[in-house]
Amino acid sequence: MAVTDLGADTIAPAMTKTPRDSEGVWSIAWHKLARDRLAVVGALIFAAIVLAAALAPVYATYVAHTDPFHSNINGEIVIDGKPVAVLASSTEGLGLGQTPIGPTWRGAYLLGADDQGRDVAARMFYGGRASLLVSFGATAICIVLGAALGITAGFFGGLIDSITSRVLEILWAFPVYLFAISLSIVTISQGLTIGWVTIEASSLLLPTLIIGIIYTPYIARPVRGQVLALRRTDFVLASIGIGCPTGRILLRDIFPNIAPSLIVMVPLMVALNMLTESALSFLSIGVQAPNASWGTIIQDGQGLLYTRPLVAIAPGIAIVITVLALNVLGDGMRDALDPRSSARAGTAAP
């Protein structure tokens, strides 16, 4: 039988890998996320909101030329060369009370003033900073605590799993907002003291800690379920069988397999925590003065709904846009990091 010379041109395609074949899981997920237009739009909107909140001092100092945390009841602003009072006497009914200046659509008092004569736009930017800081901080707390409790309970099982699960079930049994309100009311009057550490009532750390704790079961329970399934897989059983240290198994075998789920939960938890913080602040048991958040600004505008509705509507719109952007981004990240989404897409393709 003659031996055929295949040649380099024939065998090259069979031995050459495409760049996509050599990419890692995270690189593939990144490319999938970048191709998701809705997720990209959500990420850009959220990045713009974060940037605007970060530039709050710049806006207040160089554009609005005002301090949004101090009352300006007797202040005036020059519009078209004429001085205009920030708070004018009411012309409705008996003429009692004062009506804040409406939106000027220019640097100072872009969205008008509240009942204390404070610039609403400047407070919006600062309120965004507080809302985002509390939301991200609470998300970090509940992700870290939830992952630690879920991994510990799911991997070690036995008595540790029983005790951890019962504690999580007790926390899970309380309605979220009722639990948050109860903790806030208890701590808001005199702050919180843990050992030698005291958290003042006006500190942003207090609502951050409360919200992070109440949402810990929402992370711990699904993580525990994933770890229970991973604990019975062949590669984990093989690592245990050959005597690998527990720490190495957790870091090399368990955590990398639950990391995509934790990453997907981040934007969704940030959105959920922002809604919770806004609700608590609206009830005056969240972010406290001198800080301001979008929830507190909505509360400030509650009494101005008939005269200056934009004071309450503007932060409400900001919350809606931010939460929608985070949810769209979270959905895109889930599709990019979930290997089953590719299988579903391939099955649905003609």
Secondary structure, 3 states (H helix, E strand, C coil): CCCCCCCHHHHHHHHCCCCCCCCCHHHHHHHHHHHCHHHHHHHHHHHHHHHHHHCHHHHHHHHCCCCCCCCCCCCEEEECCEEEECEEECCCCCCCCEEECCCCCCCCCCCCECCCCCEHHHHHHHHHHHHHHHHHHHHHHHHHHHHHHHHHHHHHCHHHHHHHHHHHHHHHHCCHHHHHHHHHHHHHCCCEEECCEEECCCCCHHHHHHHHHHCHHHHHHHHHHHHHHHHCCHHHHHHHHCCCCHHHHHHHHHHHHHHHHHHHHHHHHHHHHHHHHHHHHHCCCCCCCCCCCHHHHHHHCHHHCCCCCHHHHHHHHHHHHHHHHHHHHHHHHHHHHCHHHHHHHHHHCC
